[in-house]
Amino acid sequence: MDAVLFAPSVYQGSEQAASGASPACACPEGGLMQYSSSLKLNHIFRRLYRKGHTCANRYLAIYCRKNGQACNRIGLTVNAKLGCAVRRNRVRRRLREIYRLHETQFLPGYDIVVVVRGRAMDAPYRELEQAYLSLAEKLSLLRHEDTQ
């Protein structure tokens, strides 16, 4: 019972809590993203919007910036005007899954924010996946495979 009482404060004084990263980057578990964590702090999102590189298409806009760490930090934003919570969460889950499936293709050490546009709410999964990866390629976030 004591472990349950103290469990929430495990990361309070740590560097991870200060950076806004979840512990998934440091200690991966099954089902979680292996080399990434989530962005949650507002000032990190604002810094990316202000100083990051950006690229957009009809479904998504992606902002990225080097973070000086060994892992990526991912943030997803969906405006409340785009639909009810059920629809917004559905598109968030789809984008998280797209990133998780292609995580090994992404270069490490970036903060990435994905902003969902209105057309993405009704887009098929394959189109969202293609849009996400094409923007990542334009921003040089993907590893280049040498074919020999």
C-alpha positions as CSV (number, residue, x, y, z in Angstrom):
1,M,0.0,0.0,0.0
2,D,2.9,2.4,0.7
3,A,4.2,1.9,-2.9
4,V,0.9,3.0,-4.3
5,L,1.0,6.2,-2.2
6,F,4.5,7.1,-3.3
7,A,4.2,6.0,-7.0
8,P,2.9,9.3,-8.4
9,S,5.9,11.2,-7.0
10,V,8.6,9.0,-8.7
11,Y,9.3,11.5,-11.4
12,Q,8.6,14.7,-9.6
13,G,12.2,15.8,-8.9
14,S,13.7,14.1,-11.9
15,E,14.9,15.7,-15.2
16,Q,12.2,13.9,-17.1
17,A,9.4,15.6,-15.1
18,A,11.1,19.0,-15.7
19,S,11.3,18.4,-19.4
20,G,7.6,17.3,-19.8
21,A,8.6,13.9,-21.1
22,S,6.9,10.7,-20.1
23,P,9.0,7.9,-18.8
24,A,8.4,5.8,-22.0
25,C,11.7,7.1,-23.5
26,A,13.8,6.0,-20.6
27,C,12.3,2.6,-19.9
28,P,10.2,1.2,-22.8
29,E,7.5,-1.3,-22.0
30,G,5.4,-3.4,-24.3
31,G,2.9,-1.5,-26.5
32,L,4.5,1.9,-25.8
33,M,6.6,3.8,-28.3
34,Q,10.1,2.3,-28.0
35,Y,12.3,5.3,-28.7
36,S,9.9,8.2,-28.0
37,S,7.9,10.0,-25.3
38,S,5.1,12.5,-25.3
39,L,5.2,16.2,-25.2
40,K,2.9,17.6,-22.6
41,L,4.2,21.0,-21.5
42,N,2.7,24.2,-23.1
43,H,6.0,26.1,-23.3
44,I,7.7,23.3,-25.3
45,F,4.8,23.4,-27.8
46,R,5.1,27.2,-28.1
47,R,8.8,27.1,-28.6
48,L,8.3,24.6,-31.4
49,Y,5.7,26.9,-33.1
50,R,8.1,29.8,-32.7
51,K,11.5,28.4,-33.5
52,G,10.8,25.0,-35.2
53,H,10.9,24.0,-38.8
54,T,7.5,23.5,-40.4
55,C,5.9,21.7,-43.3
56,A,2.2,21.2,-44.1
57,N,-0.2,19.5,-46.5
58,R,-4.0,19.3,-46.7
59,Y,-4.3,16.9,-43.7
60,L,-1.5,17.8,-41.3
61,A,1.1,20.4,-40.3
62,I,4.3,19.2,-38.6
63,Y,6.7,21.3,-36.5
64,C,10.1,19.9,-35.5
65,R,13.2,21.0,-33.7
66,K,16.3,19.2,-32.4
67,N,15.9,18.5,-28.6
68,G,19.5,17.4,-27.7
69,Q,18.3,14.1,-26.3
70,A,18.6,10.5,-27.5
71,C,14.9,10.1,-28.2
72,N,12.1,11.9,-29.9
73,R,9.3,13.6,-28.1
74,I,5.9,13.6,-29.9
75,G,3.0,16.0,-29.4
76,L,-0.4,15.9,-31.2
77,T,-2.9,18.7,-31.3
78,V,-6.4,18.6,-32.6
79,N,-8.5,21.8,-32.4
80,A,-11.8,21.5,-30.5
81,K,-13.6,23.1,-33.5
82,L,-12.9,19.9,-35.6
83,G,-15.4,17.7,-33.8
84,C,-16.5,16.1,-30.6
85,A,-14.0,14.5,-28.3
86,V,-14.7,11.0,-29.7
87,R,-13.7,12.1,-33.3
88,R,-10.7,14.1,-32.1
89,N,-9.4,11.2,-30.0
90,R,-9.9,8.8,-32.9
91,V,-7.7,10.8,-35.2
92,R,-5.1,11.2,-32.3
93,R,-5.0,7.4,-31.9
94,R,-4.5,6.9,-35.6
95,L,-1.6,9.3,-35.8
96,R,0.0,7.8,-32.7
97,E,-0.3,4.4,-34.3
98,I,1.2,5.7,-37.6
99,Y,4.2,7.0,-35.7
100,R,4.6,3.9,-33.6
101,L,4.6,1.6,-36.7
102,H,7.2,3.8,-38.4
103,E,9.2,4.8,-35.3
104,T,12.4,3.1,-36.3
105,Q,12.5,5.1,-39.6
106,F,12.6,8.4,-37.7
107,L,15.9,10.0,-36.7
108,P,16.3,10.3,-32.9
109,G,16.7,13.6,-31.1
110,Y,13.7,15.7,-32.3
111,D,10.7,17.3,-30.7
112,I,7.8,16.8,-33.2
113,V,4.4,18.4,-33.0
114,V,1.7,17.2,-35.4
115,V,-1.3,19.6,-35.9
116,V,-4.4,18.1,-37.4
117,R,-6.3,20.0,-40.1
118,G,-10.0,19.6,-40.7
119,R,-9.7,17.3,-43.8
120,A,-7.8,14.7,-41.7
121,M,-10.9,14.0,-39.6
122,D,-12.6,12.0,-42.4
123,A,-9.5,10.9,-44.2
124,P,-8.8,7.2,-44.8
125,Y,-6.0,5.7,-42.7
126,R,-3.7,5.1,-45.7
127,E,-3.9,8.7,-46.8
128,L,-3.1,10.0,-43.3
129,E,-0.2,7.6,-43.2
130,Q,1.1,8.8,-46.6
131,A,0.6,12.5,-45.6
132,Y,2.5,12.0,-42.3
133,L,5.4,10.2,-43.8
134,S,5.7,12.6,-46.8
135,L,5.9,15.6,-44.4
136,A,8.5,13.8,-42.2
137,E,10.6,13.2,-45.3
138,K,10.3,16.8,-46.4
139,L,11.6,17.9,-42.9
140,S,14.4,15.3,-43.1
141,L,13.1,13.4,-40.1
142,L,13.4,10.0,-41.7
143,R,16.5,7.9,-42.0
144,H,17.9,7.5,-45.5
145,E,18.3,3.9,-46.4
146,D,21.4,3.2,-48.6
147,T,20.6,0.7,-51.3
148,Q,23.7,-1.2,-52.4
